[in-house]
Amino acid sequence: MKLLVDNNLPPRLGRGLAELFSGTHHVEHIKDKFGTGSLADEDWIERLAKEGNWCVLSGDRRIASKRPSRELFLRSKLIGFFPQAALMKIPLERKASRILYLWPQMVVTSETVDRGCFGLGMKGSRLAAL
């Protein structure tokens, strides 16, 4: 799985996941991939679409729910994983723990669908289609 961690989540989460899954999955934080400057959602979505086969872990659920971002995201054949608001509010180590718990389901999803938006919840082991 190729996973981009966006600006709504800290770079150290992206770098930690990258280190943990080095050799099996490719994980990058958006700042490491595209630099530290301001980059509009439309720009990075289009750039990932050109590269192909990317998934996104984003704390910005507007991408999954608001037009035109959602339409662009889905048209770009990206798979998005969006933590619920409650998950975004907990400390980073607990958030990372929850993401790691859901990681196998995220990988299966990345291998079985060609696009989509999925919620990461606080309970259970299933991803919710958004």
Helices and strands as residue ranges (DSSP letters): E 2-5, H 11-20, E 26-29, H 30-34, H 41-51, E 54-57, H 62-65, H 69-75, E 79-83, H 85-89, H 92-112, E 116-120, E 128-129
